[in-house]
Amino acid sequence: MAQKVKLSTIAEALGLSTATVSLALRDSPLVADITRERIKEKAVELGYIYNRRAASLRTSRSGIIGVVVHDIMNPFYAEILKAIETELDRSRQTFILSNHYDSVEKQRNFIETLLQLGGDGVIMSPAIGTPASDIRLAEDNGMPAILIARSVPEIDLPTFRGDDAYGTTLATNHLISLGHTRIAMIGGTDHTSTGRDRYAGYANAMKAAGLELESALRIPGPRTKQSGFEAAVNFLANPLKPTAAVCWNDLVAIGLMNGIARAGLVPGRDISVTGYDDLEEAAIATPALTTVWNGQSEVGRFAARALLDKLNGSSEADGLHLIKPEMRIRQSTGPLHPGGTR
């Protein structure tokens, strides 16, 4: 078996001290650029692999961050994760990803595994029903936690997400300004802070405009394209004949528009539809989707920075940090037809 390449192997080959080689491989400014490059080239040539376990014994840091979200297949989380990765890369941190699919048990197992691996911290979008004790499990064992997208009662840690109530207020007011009065709210659940806040924003806007808040205009549940498509049947059959819909997210909105088109109607002309999140797909949908930008990249970047600051002893203030949403008006919304019918 080939002998493992050590720092001393590189140092001996270049006639340098082991300390200089160690500093260079950690990009220390104490080593001249030309020397640092020579050391890195020799390390590659000799097949040197960084010994993270040995380093963690010296520094009490593993360089490993855990990230746990609902489902990476949702582009909303993919955009957040891209920003987290970019920020962690700058500090040479590696992250381990887990999808919990709203399983508290799966999420807890991930946290316990991360603790066993000596993880430095965790960024999490908590599963529905997450008890405060599961998050304290990480904190009490020296692994700081940052929350994204969702809040957890009784937990006052740095939490980064969009201002969901404000965002759906923007979307609902936009539809009201176009003359719509029978506006449905499609998707979401009261079991998450996101679901409660987005419905509250819609409800508050309707009430502020003096419009009746009809329970029949709320279709909870859908969170995917498929479920949005399937919701079109109930939406179109609704006896109140809604002329517009505020959707839980862009995926639901795009699915709903496909269902509306399948029924022979034209989204944006016969029925107005708004989404939420402003995913990349929203701008190229047919028609282009009017939606709410939710600051996913900011959420990811701020969360990663907050965790790195905690690890370096400079903590972000605890509590909720809201990103202010913005409307993106495109072709999926339009004025109410004369006579207020569809």
TORDOKE-405445 format. One record per residue (C-alpha): x, y, z. Coordinates in steps of 0.1 Angstrom, whole numbers, padded with zeros to 4 digits, always signed. Layout:
# TORDOKE-405445
XYZ/...
//
This chain:
# TORDOKE-405445
+0000+0000+0000/+0013+0035-0009/+0025+0056+0020/+0002+0085+0028/+0015+0119+0017/+0020+0142+0047/+0028+0179+0051/+0063+0169+0060/+0066+0151+0027/+0058+0183+0008/+0081+0203+0031/+0110+0180+0026/+0106+0180-0012/+0107+0218-0013/+0132+0224+0014/+0106+0244+0035/+0093+0240+0070/+0062+0220+0077/+0046+0252+0093/+0051+0271+0061/+0035+0243+0040/+0006+0242+0064/+0000+0280+0062/+0002+0280+0024/-0023+0252+0020/-0047+0273+0042/-0041+0304+0020/-0024+0323+0047/-0013+0358+0037/+0019+0351+0058/+0032+0331+0029/+0044+0349-0003/+0022+0343-0033/+0049+0326-0054/+0058+0303-0025/+0022+0294-0019/+0017+0285-0055/+0049+0263-0055/+0036+0245-0024/+0001+0239-0039/+0016+0226-0072/+0038+0202-0053/+0009+0191-0031/-0011+0182-0063/+0019+0165-0078/+0024+0143-0048/-0013+0136-0043/-0016+0152-0010/-0051+0150+0006/-0061+0174+0034/-0066+0155+0067/-0098+0171+0080/-0099+0148+0111/-0065+0157+0122/-0072+0194+0116/-0104+0192+0137/-0084+0178+0166/-0061+0209+0164/-0087+0235+0159/-0119+0220+0174/-0135+0228+0140/-0144+0202+0113/-0152+0226+0085/-0185+0208+0080/-0218+0226+0079/-0252+0208+0078/-0280+0221+0057/-0315+0206+0060/-0345+0216+0039/-0379+0203+0029/-0371+0192-0007/-0341+0202-0029/-0363+0194-0060/-0382+0226-0052/-0363+0254-0071/-0370+0277-0042/-0347+0257-0020/-0322+0252-0048/-0318+0289-0052/-0312+0293-0014/-0287+0265-0014/-0267+0280-0043/-0263+0312-0023/-0253+0292+0009/-0228+0272-0011/-0212+0303-0026/-0209+0320+0008/-0195+0289+0025/-0170+0283-0003/-0154+0316+0004/-0146+0303+0039/-0136+0269+0026/-0165+0252+0045/-0181+0220+0032/-0218+0214+0036/-0237+0182+0039/-0273+0184+0026/-0304+0165+0038/-0340+0166+0027/-0365+0160+0055/-0397+0160+0034/-0414+0174+0066/-0404+0143+0086/-0394+0154+0120/-0378+0121+0127/-0356+0122+0095/-0346+0158+0104/-0337+0148+0140/-0316+0118+0127/-0297+0142+0105/-0289+0166+0134/-0278+0137+0156/-0255+0124+0128/-0241+0159+0122/-0233+0161+0159/-0216+0127+0157/-0195+0139+0128/-0185+0170+0147/-0204+0194+0125/-0196+0231+0131/-0232+0243+0126/-0265+0238+0109/-0288+0258+0087/-0323+0245+0086/-0357+0251+0072/-0376+0232+0099/-0399+0204+0092/-0436+0209+0100/-0441+0201+0137/-0404+0206+0147/-0403+0208+0185/-0380+0235+0200/-0361+0207+0218/-0348+0194+0185/-0332+0227+0177/-0319+0231+0212/-0303+0196+0208/-0279+0212+0184/-0273+0244+0203/-0269+0227+0237/-0242+0205+0221/-0221+0234+0208/-0235+0233+0172/-0251+0267+0164/-0283+0267+0143/-0297+0293+0119/-0332+0290+0106/-0344+0298+0070/-0378+0301+0053/-0398+0289+0084/-0400+0300+0120/-0404+0277+0151/-0424+0289+0182/-0403+0293+0213/-0371+0295+0194/-0354+0329+0192/-0324+0322+0169/-0314+0342+0138/-0342+0334+0113/-0340+0346+0077/-0370+0345+0053/-0391+0367+0032/-0419+0389+0046/-0446+0365+0034/-0476+0385+0047/-0464+0417+0029/-0457+0397-0003/-0492+0382-0006/-0506+0416+0003/-0487+0430-0028/-0501+0403-0050/-0537+0406-0038/-0536+0444-0041/-0523+0441-0076/-0552+0420-0086/-0577+0443-0069/-0562+0473-0087/-0571+0455-0120/-0607+0453-0109/-0609+0417-0096/-0631+0412-0065/-0635+0374-0065/-0600+0363-0059/-0590+0328-0048/-0561+0318-0026/-0546+0285-0038/-0521+0263-0019/-0502+0264+0013/-0509+0251+0048/-0516+0266+0082/-0491+0242+0097/-0461+0264+0087/-0453+0300+0095/-0450+0306+0058/-0485+0293+0051/-0501+0313+0079/-0484+0345+0069/-0492+0342+0032/-0528+0336+0039/-0529+0365+0064/-0515+0389+0038/-0542+0378+0013/-0569+0381+0039/-0558+0415+0051/-0557+0429+0016/-0592+0416+0008/-0606+0431+0041/-0588+0464+0036/-0605+0467+0001/-0639+0460+0017/-0642+0426-0001/-0659+0396+0013/-0635+0369+0026/-0652+0338+0014/-0640+0304+0027/-0650+0288-0006/-0623+0310-0023/-0595+0293-0003/-0581+0261-0017/-0554+0250+0007/-0529+0222+0001/-0512+0225-0033/-0474+0232-0033/-0463+0216-0066/-0470+0220-0103/-0490+0188-0104/-0511+0198-0074/-0516+0232-0090/-0527+0216-0122/-0552+0194-0103/-0565+0224-0083/-0577+0240-0116/-0607+0216-0117/-0620+0228-0083/-0610+0264-0091/-0630+0265-0124/-0659+0247-0109/-0662+0271-0079/-0697+0284-0078/-0684+0319-0069/-0666+0320-0102/-0633+0336-0092/-0617+0357-0119/-0582+0357-0103/-0560+0335-0081/-0532+0343-0056/-0510+0312-0056/-0489+0298-0028/-0458+0297-0051/-0447+0298-0087/-0449+0260-0091/-0486+0260-0081/-0493+0291-0103/-0477+0275-0134/-0496+0242-0128/-0528+0262-0124/-0522+0281-0156/-0517+0248-0174/-0550+0235-0160/-0568+0267-0170/-0553+0265-0206/-0563+0228-0208/-0599+0239-0201/-0598+0262-0231/-0593+0295-0212/-0564+0319-0215/-0544+0327-0183/-0538+0365-0181/-0569+0372-0203/-0598+0351-0190/-0583+0345-0155/-0555+0364-0138/-0529+0343-0119/-0501+0354-0095/-0473+0333-0082/-0447+0337-0054/-0409+0333-0053/-0400+0346-0088/-0382+0314-0098/-0362+0314-0130/-0391+0295-0147/-0416+0323-0139/-0402+0347-0165/-0403+0321-0193/-0436+0305-0185/-0465+0309-0210/-0478+0335-0203/-0449+0350-0183/-0459+0348-0147/-0467+0378-0125/-0452+0369-0092/-0435+0381-0060/-0397+0381-0057/-0390+0366-0023/-0352+0371-0019/-0341+0335-0019/-0304+0344-0027/-0304+0370+0001/-0319+0344+0025/-0292+0319+0017/-0264+0345+0018/-0275+0361+0051/-0280+0328+0068/-0245+0315+0058/-0229+0347+0069/-0248+0347+0102/-0235+0311+0109/-0200+0319+0099/-0201+0350+0122/-0213+0328+0151/-0185+0304+0145/-0160+0333+0146/-0175+0348+0177/-0194+0377+0162/-0230+0368+0163/-0259+0381+0143/-0288+0393+0164/-0313+0366+0174/-0349+0369+0161/-0366+0372+0128/-0348+0390+0099/-0373+0396+0070/-0364+0402+0034/-0388+0427+0018/-0406+0412-0012/-0412+0430-0045/-0438+0425-0073/-0427+0413-0107/-0456+0422-0131/-0458+0402-0163/-0484+0388-0186/-0504+0363-0164/-0525+0391-0149/-0548+0416-0167/-0579+0438-0162/-0612+0422-0153/-0634+0416-0183/-0663+0441-0187/-0692+0429-0167/-0669+0411-0142/-0674+0376-0157/-0652+0350-0172/
//
